[in-house]
Amino acid sequence: MASFLSRRAKLDVSSVVFEGDHLIFGPSQLGRNTRIGEACIIGYPSRKKWETLTKGGALDSEVLDDISSGAKLGEKCVIRSGTVIYEGTILGNGVSTGHNVLIRESTKVGNSTLIGSGTIIDGTTTIGDDVSIQSGVYIPPLTEIGSRVFLAPRVIITNDKYPPSSRMVGVKIRDGAVIGGGAILVAGVKVGERAIVGAGAVVTKDVEPNAVVLGVPARFVGTRDDYDKKQREYVARK
């Protein structure tokens, strides 16, 4: 990859750090003290745009730059190597990605959120502040994630209840919820505020606020207060 920095990009060259080759398209904005890793792409055009150009000939960086509307990254972001961020995406201050993350168009991510390595956010998604998304999570379009949510590794969120169909319905995860490793959230479900979804659970219906659910299909097994008490006791034993 040979580096390309759009003439329309907006950044403070004295504070933004590039670790290696990179592609920055369109009027992308990079906040102060942001770090961009090797082989990152910022502001990549959406499919609707670039497929109109694939009638022959090379799609070089200049061509992609011309059609990109850019992305916006806040201050003190850390974008690790191999991350691709599409146009129309807005990242708040202090957002970090792991390696080889994909964030598709029209995604909004709040401040101080972590997006783990290998995670795919497939666009048209909103994510709040202080969210921790661990490695290998899949988040489809129309998903809404609140603030202070924890998504453990390999969580899968879906948006098509009877695939493949033409009706997409987003999952909503409210503030403070915890989703355990390998859990699957079926299209259209709502996970209430501070609810807990256990590892490997398959959530097929709404989870009430402060509830703990486990199993396939997921069922109510306790409250968040119970969970927090067990967590404190477990930590105290170390």
N, C-alpha and C positions, 0 to 999 in steps of 0.2 A: 504494500500500500504506500503510495506517495502522498504526502500531506497536501491538504487543500483547505484554505481558509477563505471563506467568502468575503468579498469586498464589502458586503452589506452587514457582516457580523458586527456585533457590538460587544467589546470587552476591554478591560484594562490590561494591556499587555504586560504591565509591570507587576501584576499580582496573580494572573492566571498562569498556571503551570501545565505544560504539555510534556508528558513523559516520553512520547515518541510520535510516530506518524499518526495522523488523524484526518478526518473529513468533517468540516464544519460548513453546513449549507445554509443559504438564505440569510434573512435578517435575524439569525439566532443571537440570543443574549446570554453571555456567560458572566455570572456575578463575580465580584472581587474574591480573591483567595480561593477560587475553585481550581480543582486539579483534574485534568483529563488524561486518562491512561492510554497506553499503546492501543492502536487500531480501534479507537472509538469513533462512532459516527453520530453526529448531532444534527438534527433537522432533516433527516432523510424524508423524501417526498412520499406521500401516501400512494397506495397502489392505483387509485383512480387517476392520479396525475401521471405516474411514470408509464403505465401501460398504454397510454395514448401515444407514447413516443417510440414504442417498440415495433415499428413497422419496417425496420431495417436500419443499419448503421449502428455506430457505437454510442452507448449512453455514458459519455464521459462526465467528469465532475462539473464542468462548466454547464452542461445541459441540465443536470440534476439541480445545480445551484439556481438556475434561472427559474425553475418551477417550484422551488421550496419556499414555504412561508415561515420556516425557521421554528426553533424551539426556544424556550426560556428557562435558564437555570439560575437559581438564586446564589447568594453568597456562600462561601465555604462548603460547596458541594465536593464530593469525592466520587468521580466516575471512573471505575476501574476498567482494566483492559477488556476489549471485546464488546463493550456495551454499545447498543444501537438505540438511539432515541429519535423517534419520528417527529415530523413537524406538528405544530399545534399542541405539543406537550409542554406543561408548565411544572417545574420542580421548585419547591420552596427552598428556603435557606437550610444549609446543613444536611441536605439529602445525600446519602451514600448508596452506591450500588456495589455489589460484588462483581465478579468477572462474568462475562458473557451473558449479560442481562439484555432482554428485549423489552422496550417500552413503545408500544404503537401509538398512533396519532390520537390527539384530543384527550390525553390522560392528564389529570391534575393530581399532584402529590404535595402534601403539606410539609411543614418544616420538620427537620430532624428525623425524618423517616429513613429506615434502612430497608434496602431491597437486595436480598441475598443472591448469591451466584446461581446462574442457570434459571432464574425466574423469568417467566413470560407474563407480561401485562399486555393484553391484546387490544388495548385502546378503548376510548369512550368510557373511561373509568375514573372514579374519584376516590382518593385515598387521603385520610386526614393527617394530623400531626402526630409525631412520636409513635408511629406504627413500626413494628418489627416484623418484616417478612423474611422468613428464613429461606434457605436454598431450595431450588427446584419447585417453587410454588407456581401454579397456573391460575391466572385471573382473567376471565373473559370480558368482552364488552358488556356494559350496563351494570357492572358490579359497583356497589357503593360500600366503602369501608370507612368507618368513623375514625376517631382519634384513640391513641393508646391501645390499639388492637395488637394482638400477637398471633401470627400465623406460623406454625411450626413447619419443619421441612416436609415437602411433598404434599401439602394441602392442594386439593383440586376443587375448584369452584366451577360450576357449569351454568349455562344459560339457555339450554334447550331441553325441555322436559321430555319430549318425544322425538329424539334425533333420528334422522336429520329432518327438521321441519323449518318452516319460514318464520316461526314465531319465537323470538328471543325474549326471555324474561330474566331480569337481573336479580342477583342475590344481594341482600342488604345485611351488613354486619355492623352493629351499633358500637358505641364507645366502650372501651375497656373489655371487650370480649376476647376470649382465648380459644384458638382452634388448634387441637392437638395434631401431631404428626400423622400424615396419611389420611386425614379425614376427607370426606367427599361431601360437598354441599350441593344439593340438587337445585336446579333452576327455580327461582322464585321464592325460596325460603328466606325468612328473616331471623337473624340471630340477635336476640335482645341484648340490651346494655349489660355488661359485666357477666354475660353468660359464659359457660365453659362447655366446649365440645371435646370429648375425649379422643385420644389417638385411635385412628382406624374407624371411627364412627361414620355412618352414612346418614346424613340429615335429610329427611324427606318431608318434614313439616316444620313450622315455625318453632323456635326455641324461645321460651319466655325469658324476660330479664332476670338475671341472678340465678338462673337454673343451671344445673349440671346434667348433661346428657351423655350416654354411652351406648355403644352397640350398633347392630345392623338389623333393622333400622334403629336409629338413635331413640332412646327412651329416657325419661326423667329418672335420676337416681339420687338427687340431692340438691343442695343450695350452694351458692357462692360462699356464704359464711362457713359452711361445712368444709368446703374446699380450702379456703384461706386458712382455717384452723389446722388442717392436715399439713398444709404447706409449711406453716410456721413450725410445727412439731418436727417435721422432716428436716428442715434446715437446722434446727437447734441441735439435732443429734450428731452433726458432723464434728 
